[in-house]
Amino acid sequence: MARDVPPSRLGAVVAAKRKLLGLSQRQLAEKTGINNATISKLEKDPTIVPDTRTLQLLSQTLGLDYNYLLTLNDVITDDRDLRIIARAKNSLSPEDQSRMMAMLRTAFDTAFADAESDGIDEADLF
């Protein structure tokens, strides 16, 4: 008997999006180049942790945020605000990206004005 997959898990999200797009597992496999058996296992077994290339292919093909897919399998910690910032940065023009990052830097400088330095040069980060 198949286990029920919690709806917040990677396999359930992949299956739901695949079905929403009207794709069978085989069609998704053909579009991504991922083995059909891998897609089937991923959708049914919440303990499966696919490699990053598989997640990238699923993200691109299904139109799902890559970092969101990582969070669904507990590969990274989910932080909705960080996902929003990353998604915004990727969809903005270079000029708007610069403005957004300048606003964030200003907010961080203000928020951490009294914090002890971690020794990292911010120029190396941005």
Residue pairs with C-beta under 8 A, 6 or more apart in sequence:
2 44
3 44
3 45
3 46
5 11
5 12
5 15
5 43
5 44
5 45
5 46
6 12
6 46
7 13
7 16
8 72
9 46
9 72
9 73
10 42
10 46
10 48
10 50
10 69
10 72
10 73
11 42
11 43
11 44
11 45
11 46
11 48
12 43
12 46
13 64
13 69
13 72
14 39
14 42
14 43
14 58
14 62
14 64
14 69
15 43
17 62
17 63
17 64
18 24
18 25
18 28
18 43
18 62
21 62
23 31
25 36
25 39
25 40
25 43
26 36
28 34
28 39
28 61
28 62
29 35
29 36
29 38
29 39
31 61
32 39
32 54
32 57
32 58
32 61
33 57
34 54
34 57
34 58
38 50
38 54
41 48
42 48
42 50
42 54
48 73
49 73
49 75
50 58
50 73
55 66
55 69
55 70
56 66
58 64
58 69
59 65
59 66
59 69
65 83
65 86
65 87
67 76
67 82
67 83
67 86
68 78
68 83
70 76
71 77
71 78
71 83
85 100
85 104
88 100
89 97
89 100
89 101
92 100
101 126
105 122
105 126
